[in-house]
């Protein structure tokens, strides 16, 4: 699998984990020292905090998540992905955009920094 394929697979890994209700699978897509910057909340650092965040979202009804990269730039062992996201939170439809900074690790590409927000 090429670097580009591995980087794009991170999106499906996150979406598939959320849709399966498996926050541990979502957290496995991140580096050990990753950070997320979710909308309306403070920065969260490390896999445990990230797993807890996604578990809370799953418990609150986050589902039907789709994450689609529109651009991926690779610069050595780092990447920047910009894309769109959609899903449901209970009965509410979600749509938004994201920027992910990826990092090549000994275990392949992982998400290192993740920020997103919602439209409207």
N, C-alpha and C positions, 0 to 999 in steps of 0.2 A: 504494500500500500504506500503510495507517495505521501510526502509531507502534506500536500494540499488535501488529499483524501482523508488523512488522519485528522487534520484540523477541522474539516467540514463534518466529520463523524462526531466531533464533540457536541455539536448542536443536537444531532439525533440522540446521542447518549443522554443528554440532559432531558430532552423532551420525552424520550422513551421511559426514563426513570420516573419522571413526574407522573406520566400517564399510567404507569404500573403501580403507582403509590409506593415507590421504593426510594426514599431519600438517601439511603446509603449508596445506591447505584448512581444517583445524581452527584453526590459528593465525590465519588471515585473519578469523576471527570476533571477534578480540580487538583492543582499542586498542593502539597502539604502546607505551604505558606500563602495560599491564595487569599484574595479578598473579594468580597462582593459589596456593591454599593447600590442596594435596592431603593426604589422610589419610596419616599416617606419614612425612611428608617436610616439609622446610622450605619457606618461601615462595619462589616463583620469580617473578622480575620480567622483563618484556619478552618480545616475540614470539619471539626466538631461544630463550630458555629454555623458553618454553611449547611451542614446536614440538618441541624436544628431548624434553620430558617426554612429550608425546603419541606421538612416534615410538617412544620406549622402550616405552610401553604397547602400541602396535600390534605391535612386534617381539616382545613377551612373550606375545602372543595375545589382546589385548583385542579383542572383537568383539561383534556382535549388540547394540550399544548402542541404548538407547531413553531419551530424555530428555523428560519431560512437565511443562510448567508447570502448577501448580495455582492460583497466584495471581500476578498482575502488578500492581504499583503504579507509576504514572508520576507523577513530580514534576518538571515542567519538562523539563530536558535530562538527567535521571537517572531510573533505574528500579530496582526491586527485584523480582526474580523468585524464587519459592520453588517447588520441585517435587520430583519423584521421578525416579530413574534406575534402569536395570537393564542388564545385559549379561552377558558371559561373559569370564572370564580363563582361557584354556585350557578345562579341563573344569569349572571352578568357576563357579557362578551368582553373580552380583552383584546386590544391591539396595540402594538407599540414597536419600538426599535431598540437596538442594543449595540454596544461596542464591547468586544472581548479582546483582551491581550492574552495571547497564548505563549507557552514556553515549552521548548523541547526538553524533555527530561530523559533519564535513563529508561523510563517506562513508556516513552513515546510522548506525543504532544498532549498537554494538559492546559486547562484554563487557569490563568494566573491572576487576572483581574477581570471583573465582570460588572458592567453597569448597564442599566436599562431603565426605560420609562415608558409610560403609556400615552397614547394619543387621546386628545379630548379631555 
